[in-house]
Amino acid sequence: MQENKAIEVSGLTKKFGALTAVDNVSFDVSEGEFFGFLGPNGAGKTTLIRILTTLLKPTSGGAVVACCDVAKFPERVRREIGVVPQAMTSDLDLTGYENMDIYGRFYGMPSRERKERIAYLLELVGLTQRANDLVAAYSGGMRRRLEIARGLVHRPKLLFLDEPTIGLDPQSRQNIWGFLKKLMEGDRMTIFLTTHYMEEAEELCRRIAIIDSGKIVVIGSPDELKSRIPGNDSIVLTVDNIPQDIIARIDKLSFVHKSSVEENKIRVFVESGANNLPGLIDEARLSGAKILSASIHEQSLEDVFIHYTGKSIREEEVKKVSFLVGAGIPRKWGR
């Protein structure tokens, strides 16, 4: 049976003068799917999401989101989607209930429906007992749960989440994951997630797309993506210096599939990391490298990201901005 599509993107391109931020991108997201979207800073991720959420118009190509073409019917699309930005936007001077009630009023929800929906969502996110407390008294995890619940008040078909657990402690992050899983199971919600936490993407997403230089470079389930990376392990050598010829020497080793350098770390994709670690260390030392530490990892989404983009997503953490504010439009064209 063919799945209905919550998002259909076809040949989408966005240019800012001579700069092509999104370059002929096509993909789709099925209804009820938890979809992850990853990309390094400047890859076009923010621009594409701003188009999908009707904040920018494409230069060419098209996208249908939830119900309609985003360029032709942006108002209708906005009524069918919920958006939870990275930045906290709930009003600290209002209670949790009041924050949600105002949101429901924005969408013209009748009083009775609004009250029933808010009560259901507050129970779902575990905030019923704190509904009448000022949001200023909420912890970071509580406030994030409130903001996700608020984005669902008007019963959207599709929820966009931008870094929903950034800055939260591990326990709060696990609580958010549990809530999102319940949401998927109970409401069959379609969720479009951006995150820099690889374990979050792997835990929640059925499929993941990685964008780089304005193009989708790979798309698939976490297991599919990992299976495409050569070698079953990666070895990371932290060194005091990077000799000029070290990569050329390492790449000649029979058990090495690929290697790369990030700052003072050398990442090498190999078969059987434990067996081949001594040989790799010997070769690195022969090239003149002073090794400070070595570690072996099973293939992960982090390795997938590095393989396709050439950098660790952790580099982007300090540069990350919400797709609702900031990046997406080069400064010379304004915001």
C-alpha positions in Angstrom: 0.0 0.0 0.0 1.4 3.4 -1.0 2.0 5.8 1.9 0.6 9.3 1.9 3.2 12.1 1.9 3.3 14.8 4.5 6.1 16.6 2.7 7.0 16.4 -1.0 10.0 18.4 -2.2 10.8 18.5 -5.9 13.7 20.3 -7.6 13.7 22.9 -4.9 16.3 25.7 -5.4 16.9 28.9 -3.5 19.4 31.5 -4.7 20.5 34.7 -3.0 22.1 36.6 -5.9 25.0 34.5 -7.1 24.8 32.2 -4.0 22.9 29.0 -4.4 21.9 28.0 -0.8 19.6 25.1 -1.8 20.5 23.3 -5.1 17.8 21.3 -6.9 16.8 19.3 -3.8 14.1 16.5 -3.9 12.8 14.2 -1.1 9.7 13.3 0.6 8.4 12.4 4.1 5.6 10.0 4.7 2.7 10.7 7.0 3.4 9.5 10.5 7.1 9.4 9.9 9.8 10.7 12.3 12.2 12.3 9.9 15.7 13.7 10.9 17.4 16.4 8.9 21.1 17.0 9.5 23.8 19.3 8.0 26.8 21.3 8.9 26.7 25.1 9.3 26.2 26.8 5.9 25.0 23.6 4.2 21.6 25.0 3.3 19.6 23.2 6.1 18.2 26.4 7.6 17.2 27.9 4.3 15.4 24.7 3.2 13.5 24.5 6.5 12.5 28.2 6.3 11.0 27.4 2.9 9.1 24.4 4.2 7.7 26.5 7.1 6.7 29.3 4.6 9.2 31.9 5.9 11.0 32.0 2.5 9.9 31.5 -1.1 11.9 29.2 -3.3 13.6 30.5 -6.5 12.5 27.4 -8.4 11.0 24.0 -7.8 8.3 23.3 -5.3 7.3 21.9 -2.0 4.0 20.6 -0.7 3.8 20.5 3.1 0.9 19.0 5.0 -1.8 20.1 2.5 -0.6 22.6 0.0 2.1 24.3 -2.0 4.2 26.4 0.4 4.6 29.2 -2.1 1.0 29.4 -3.4 -0.9 28.8 -0.1 1.4 29.7 2.8 -1.5 30.6 5.1 -3.1 27.2 4.7 0.2 25.5 5.3 0.7 27.4 8.5 -2.6 26.3 9.9 -1.6 22.6 9.3 1.9 22.7 10.8 3.4 23.3 14.3 6.8 24.8 14.8 8.9 24.6 17.9 12.1 26.7 17.4 15.3 26.2 19.3 14.9 29.5 21.1 12.5 29.4 24.1 9.6 31.6 23.3 7.0 31.0 26.0 6.1 34.0 28.1 7.7 33.9 31.5 5.1 36.2 33.0 2.2 33.9 32.2 1.3 30.5 33.5 1.8 27.3 31.5 -1.9 27.1 30.9 -2.1 30.8 29.8 0.7 30.3 27.3 -1.1 27.5 25.7 -4.5 29.2 25.8 -3.2 32.3 24.0 -1.8 30.0 21.3 -5.1 28.3 20.8 -6.9 31.6 20.6 -4.5 32.6 17.8 -5.8 29.7 15.8 -9.4 30.6 16.6 -10.1 27.4 18.6 -13.5 27.4 20.4 -13.3 27.7 24.2 -14.4 24.1 25.0 -12.2 22.5 22.4 -9.3 24.6 23.6 -9.7 23.7 27.2 -10.0 20.0 26.5 -7.0 20.0 24.2 -4.8 21.9 26.6 -5.8 19.5 29.5 -4.9 16.5 27.3 -1.5 17.9 26.3 -0.5 19.1 29.7 -1.2 15.6 31.0 0.7 14.1 28.1 3.9 16.1 29.0 3.5 15.7 32.7 2.7 19.3 33.5 -0.8 19.1 34.8 0.2 19.9 38.4 2.2 22.9 37.3 -0.3 24.3 34.8 -1.1 27.4 36.9 2.5 28.2 37.9 4.3 31.0 36.2 6.6 29.7 33.5 9.4 31.7 35.1 9.4 29.0 37.8 9.8 26.1 35.4 13.0 24.2 34.9 14.6 24.2 31.4 13.2 20.7 30.7 9.7 21.7 31.9 9.7 24.7 29.7 10.8 22.7 26.7 8.0 20.2 27.2 5.5 23.1 27.5 6.7 24.6 24.2 6.3 21.3 22.4 2.8 20.9 23.9 2.0 24.5 22.9 3.0 23.8 19.3 0.4 21.0 19.2 -2.6 22.9 20.6 -4.2 23.5 17.2 -3.8 19.8 16.2 -1.2 20.2 13.4 -0.6 17.4 10.9 3.1 18.1 10.9 5.5 19.2 13.7 8.8 20.9 13.0 11.3 20.6 15.9 14.5 22.6 15.9 17.0 21.2 18.4 14.3 20.3 20.9 16.7 19.1 23.7 19.6 21.5 23.2 21.0 22.6 26.6 19.0 20.1 28.6 20.5 17.6 31.1 20.5 13.9 30.1 17.5 13.1 32.3 15.4 15.9 30.8 16.5 14.9 27.3 15.3 11.3 28.0 12.0 12.7 29.2 11.5 14.6 26.0 12.4 11.5 23.9 9.8 9.5 25.8 7.1 12.2 25.2 7.9 12.4 21.5 7.6 8.6 21.2 4.2 8.7 22.9 3.1 11.4 20.5 4.1 9.3 17.5 2.3 6.2 18.9 -0.8 8.0 20.0 -1.5 10.8 17.5 0.4 9.4 14.5 2.1 12.8 14.2 4.6 13.5 11.4 7.7 15.0 13.0 10.5 16.8 11.2 13.5 17.0 13.5 16.8 18.9 13.3 19.4 18.0 15.9 23.1 17.9 16.5 22.8 15.0 19.0 23.5 11.9 16.9 22.1 9.6 19.6 18.9 11.6 19.5 18.6 11.1 15.7 19.3 7.4 16.0 16.9 6.9 18.9 13.9 8.7 17.3 14.2 8.9 13.5 12.9 6.3 11.0 14.9 8.0 8.3 17.6 10.7 8.2 18.7 13.1 5.4 22.1 14.8 5.4 22.4 18.0 3.4 25.8 19.6 2.4 26.6 22.4 0.0 23.0 22.8 -0.8 22.4 19.2 -1.8 21.0 16.1 -0.1 24.1 13.9 0.0 22.5 10.8 1.5 19.1 9.7 2.9 18.0 6.5 4.6 17.4 4.8 8.0 20.2 5.0 10.6 21.1 1.3 10.0 21.1 1.8 6.2 23.4 4.9 6.5 25.8 3.1 8.7 26.0 0.1 6.4 27.1 2.3 3.6 30.3 3.4 5.4 33.3 1.2 4.5 34.8 -0.7 7.4 33.0 -1.8 10.6 35.1 0.4 13.0 36.6 3.8 13.3 39.8 4.5 15.1 40.5 8.1 16.4 44.1 9.0 17.1 44.7 12.2 19.1 48.1 13.5 18.2 50.4 16.4 19.3 51.3 17.2 15.7 50.1 16.3 12.2 52.9 15.3 9.9 52.4 16.4 6.3 52.4 12.9 4.8 50.6 11.0 7.5 47.3 10.6 5.6 49.1 9.3 2.5 51.0 6.8 4.6 47.9 5.6 6.5 45.8 5.3 3.4 48.3 2.8 1.9 47.7 0.3 4.8 45.7 -2.7 3.5 43.1 -2.6 6.3 42.3 1.2 5.9 39.3 2.2 3.9 39.4 6.0 4.5 41.1 8.5 6.8 40.6 12.2 7.6 42.0 14.9 9.8 40.1 17.2 12.2 42.2 19.6 14.2 44.5 17.3 16.2 42.6 14.1 15.5 43.0 11.5 12.8 39.9 9.4 12.1 40.5 6.1 10.3 37.8 3.8 9.0 39.0 0.2 9.2 38.0 -3.5 9.5 38.5 -5.0 12.9 39.7 -2.0 14.9 41.1 -4.0 17.8 43.3 -6.2 15.6 44.6 -3.3 13.4 45.1 -0.6 16.0 48.8 -1.6 16.7 49.7 -1.5 13.0 48.0 1.9 12.6 49.8 3.3 15.6 53.2 2.0 14.3 52.6 3.7 10.9 51.5 7.0 12.5 54.7 7.0 14.7 56.9 6.2 11.7 55.5 9.3 10.0 56.6 11.4 13.0 53.3 11.8 14.9 53.3 12.0 18.7 50.2 10.0 19.7 48.4 11.3 22.8 45.5 8.8 22.8 43.8 6.2 20.7 40.1 5.0 20.8 38.1 2.5 18.8 34.4 3.1 17.9 31.8 1.0 16.2 30.3 2.7 13.2 27.9 5.4 14.3 25.8 8.2 12.8 28.6 10.5 13.7 30.9 8.5 11.4 28.2 8.8 8.7 28.1 12.5 9.1 31.8 12.9 8.9 32.1 10.5 5.9 29.7 12.6 3.9 30.5 16.2 5.1 34.1 15.9 6.1 33.5 17.4 9.6 32.0 16.5 13.0 28.6 17.9 13.7 29.9 18.8 17.2 31.8 21.6 15.5 28.5 23.2 14.7 27.1 23.4 18.2 28.4 26.8 19.1 27.4 28.2 15.7 23.9 26.8 15.6 21.0 29.2 15.3 17.3 28.7 15.2 15.8 28.3 11.7 13.2 30.9 12.7 15.7 33.6 13.4 19.2 34.3 12.2 20.7 32.1 9.5 19.1 31.2 6.2 19.5 34.6 4.5 22.9 36.1 3.9 23.4 39.4 5.7 23.8 41.4 2.5 20.2 40.5 1.6 18.9 41.2 5.1 16.8 39.1 7.4 
